């Protein structure tokens, strides 16, 4: 016994109506198939381009974020490396440098004050360690009536200039402390900004 009676026979439907295709309809079918394939390819290309743009934009954003983070890390590292150097400069280099520039700065102040106060006698009160430097200074200003007064209560670099009734203090230590405070404040502010 065969199972042919259980299966459908497709041969009978093929024997029915004949399909006729002309050259024009065949060309139209080919053109429609080409247009369909071309449009599908174009759509795939546009979709691929949009995905590439999205990926590139995401990569660029990530790279910029990494670069910003790297810049901040580098900036923090440079500041951390400079902090001890600047503190050492303030503590070691500036005090002798300020002592060396004391006499020229004092000469400038004395000349300015002499113009303001006329030919009044000038009294310079200085610490005992600064007296040699002050004597050298008075020799370079022969046109001014300068009297030196040694004052044991003054610190090195601290000088009082007296013009008649007026008195002015020149204090290099306070300038150095202000510089030290400014350096410390700068690093403290940057530490807060980076954190």
Secondary structure, DSSP 8 states (H G I E B T S, - for coil): --SGGGS---HHHHTS------HHHHHHHHHHHHHHHHHHHHHHHHHHHHHHHHHHHHHHHHHHHHHHHHHHHHHHHHHHHHHHHHHHIIIIIHHHHHHHHHHHHHHHHHHHHHHHH-S--EEEEE-GGGHHHHHHHHHH-TTS-EEEEE-TTS-TTEEEEEETTEEEEEEHHHHHHHHHHHHHHHHHHHHHHH-
